[in-house]
């Protein structure tokens, strides 16, 4: 029996060490330029290239898409993989809402400089918000922050630091440690990882309007995690679930109902 247990234990310990060692690569999956579809002319979108610096002097890159009749501007914090070019189809759909859209790449993604980190992503979102307000002359009270997946944690952190019109989080989660506990429920991996993304504590301080969107078939961040975060949030808040949607396809599967949920949210006085 001992000859079986020892190799098994060593294998498990080795696997955990590998997870901890490669934590950064598990959390962040950036596609750096020129990876991605940078031939944006194919999508016939009014994209204005933007360059701005974070407070630690890292140069960041984003796209601003202005709509002639827009009042609201969506500030988009995307997920942990790819870059802004991988959101072109969703950008085209969100344009139907007749809002301005500002989407940017975190450090280490797309054309942005640097290497991603939790604090770095928080700094980048703050710089994006201030760029909108100061360089694009967007009234902060007309900005709705939108975060998807890992970007939901970035968006929640930003909303604790800047006043805005509202916050939309899609495929959100309470904290990195909760997700780590899901990965290895029988081992305290959640106590060992460095990443926090502690949204469940931060969201308790927010009193702005909140919209939660989650796919019921999300097998990466299951819907009960989104509902746990929703339960911790203050009113006013709404939860919109999409029965057949997974983790990255809420906009595609939800279609008109997805757009309607956002339209009704941003139309609130």
N, C-alpha and C positions, 0 to 999 in steps of 0.2 A: 504493500500500500504506500509506504514512504517513497519508494522509487517512482511512484506515479504522482504523488502530491508535490514533491519538490520541483520537478520540471514544470508542472502546471503553475505553481506559485511564481517561479522565476519568469515564466512566460507572461503572466499577468503583470508582474512588477515591471518587466521590460516594456510591455505595451503602454503602461501608464507613464513611464519615463519618456517614451517616445511622444506621447500626446502632449506632455508638459513641454518637452523640448521644441515641438513643432506647433505649439499653441498659436503663435503668430500666424503661421501659414494656414491653420485651420480657421481662424477668425477672419482673416483678410485674403481675398482673392482678386487682387487688382489686375486689370489689363492696361498696360502702359501703351501710350502712343508709340508706334502706329497700329497696334492691335485694335480692332474694332472697325466699324463702318464710318469712316470720316468723310465719305463722299455724300454730304448731306443734301446736295442739290437733287438727289434722287427722290427726296421726300417733299420737296417744294415747301419748305418751312422758312419763315422769316427769322433765321437765326443770326443773332449778333454775338460775335465772339467777345468774351470778357476776360480780362486778366486782373488779378488783385492779390494783395499780400495778406497773409495771416499776421498776427501780432508778433510771431517769432520769425518774421521775414520770409517765410516759405511762399513762393509764388504759386498761385492757384489759377485754375482755368474753369470757365463755365460758359453757358449759353443763356442769353436773355432773349425771350420771344415776346414781343409786345403785341397786344391786341388793341386795335383802335378804340373799341368801346369799353375796354376793361376798367373796372374799379379795383377789383381784387388781384393781387399778385401771389401766386403760389411759389413758395421757396421750397425746393425739392431736395431732400436728403436721401440719396438712393441707398440701395442695399450694399452688401459686402463684396459683391462680385462684379466683374466687368468694368465698364465706365459709362459715361453719359451717352455714348453712341448706341449702347445696348438698350436704351430707353426711347428710341426714336418712334416706334410704333405707339407707345403709350403717350408720348408727347403729342403726337398727331391726334390721338383720341381726346386728350384733355383740352386741346385747343377748341373743341366743340363747346366747352363751358364759357368761352369768351372771356378768359382770364389771361393776364400776363403770366409767364412761366419763367422762373429762374432756376436752372439746374446746374450744379457744379460738381466737379470731381474733387474728392478728398485728396490730400497729399499722397503721392505714390500711385494715383489712378490717372489714366488718360494722359493729358498734357500737364498735369499738376506735378510740381517738384516734390522731393522729399520721400519719406517712408511713413506708412500709416501707423498710427498708435491710437489708443483710446483718447488720451488728452489731445492729441493732434487733430483728431476728427472733431472734437468739441471746439477747438480753436478755429478750425476751418469753417464750421457752420456759423460761428459768431462773426467771422470776417465776411462771409457771404451776406449775412443779414445787414451788417453795417455798410457794405458796398451798395446794396440795394437802396438803403436809406440815404446815404451820403452822396453816392455817385450817380445813381439813377433817379434820385429825388422821389422815391416811393415812400408815401406816408406809412410808418410802421403799423398804424392802426388799420391799414388796408392789406397787410401781409398775413397770409395764412401759411403756416409752416406745415409741410407734408413730409413724413418720413416713412420709408418702407423697410421692413425687416430690421437689419442692424441700424438703418437710418432712422427707425422709430426712436431708438435710444438716443441718437444724436439730436433728433428733433425735440424730444422731451427735455433734454439738457438745455438746449437753446431757449426753449420757452420759459425756463426758470430764470433766464438772464436778460431776456428782452420782452417787452410788452408788444403784443400783436393781436390780430383780430380773432385768431382761432388756431387749432392744432388738429391735424389729421394724422393718425397712425395706422399703418396697415401691416398685418402679419407681425404684430408686436409681441413683446415678451417681458416678463417681470425683471429679470436680471440674467447676466451671463452664468451666474452660479446655479440658477434654477435649470437652465438648459444643460449645464454640465452634469447636474444630478440626474437628469433624464437619460443622458448618455450612459452613465455608469451608476445606476441606483444602489448598487451593492458596495460601492467604494467611495470614500469621501473626496473624489476628484474636485468637487465644487469648493473644497476648502483649500486646495492647492493652486488653483489657477490664478493668474494675475489679473485677468480681465474682470471688470465689475459690471459696467453698463447697468447700473442699479436704478432702473426706471421706476420700479415700484415705490421706492422711497421719494424720488424726485417728484413724481406725479401728484403726490399728496399735497404739495404746496401750490398746485395750479388751480386757478379759479376761472380760467378762460373757457370758452366753448370747446368741446372735444368730440371728435368723431373717430370711432374705432371701426376698422374694416378688417374682416378675416375670412379666409376660405375654410369651409367646414371640412375639406379633405386635405388640409395642409398637413403633410407628414414630416415637415422640418421643424416648424414651430406650431404645435397643435393648438387648436382653437381654445382649449381650456386655459392655455397660458395668456392668450389675449383677454379672455373673460376675467382671469385673475387680476390682470392689470386694470381692466375696466372697473372692477369692484373696488379697487383702491382709490380710484379717481373721484374728484368732487363733481357735483353738478355745475353747469349743465353738460350732459354727456349723452351720446347716442352710440349704440352698437349695431353695426350692419354686417350680417353674415351672408356669405354667398355659398349656397349648398354644394355646388359641384366644383368649386374652385380649390386649387392647391395653394402653394406658397407664392409663386411668382406670376400667377395668371388671373388674379382677381379682376383686373380691368378687362381682360379678354373674355373670360367666362361670364362675368357679370354684365358686360355690355351696357345696354341702356339703363338698367337698374343701378349699376355701379356709378355711372355718370349722374343719374338722378339723385343718388344719396349725397354726392358731393355738392351738386347744384343746390339742393334744398338746404344743406348745411351752410354754405357760404352766403345764401340769400337771407339768412336769419338776421334780424336787426341787431 
